[in-house]
Each structure stands twice: as C-alpha cells, then as structure tokens.
Amino acid sequence: MKTPLPDACPTGIMRVRNAVAPLDSFLRSVSRRLEFRRDESGNIVVAVRDLTTGEIIRQSP
C-alpha cells in the first residue's frame, strides 16, 4: 500500500496556499505570477511568469 504524498493532504495544501498568498499578492502587484506544478517525473516545479507577456522569467528546477 502506497503512502500518500504529504502535499496530497487537504490540510497540507491549505497550509502551502496560506504561506504563498502574501508572496503571490506582491508578485501580482509587479505583473508577475507564481506557478507550482509537477513535471512528468513527479518533481515540483516552481515558475515565475510575466503576466503581460506570458514569458517564464525564472523556474526551479
């Protein structure tokens, strides 16, 4: 039986959203957006995107 990933827990997701909200608000004020996603191998990818052009400014990893 597989153990669920910690961020699969609704409580964990809400904690992350609450922690990221102030940063996201600041980035939007300077026309940027913070994005989180999983790549094909399951790694979490974080990107900062320009809201005007849609260009990815920075991405990790």
Secondary structure, 3 states (H helix, E strand, C coil): CCCCCHHHCHHHHHHHHHHHHHHHHHHHHCCEEEEEEECCCCCEEEEEEECCCCCEEEEEC
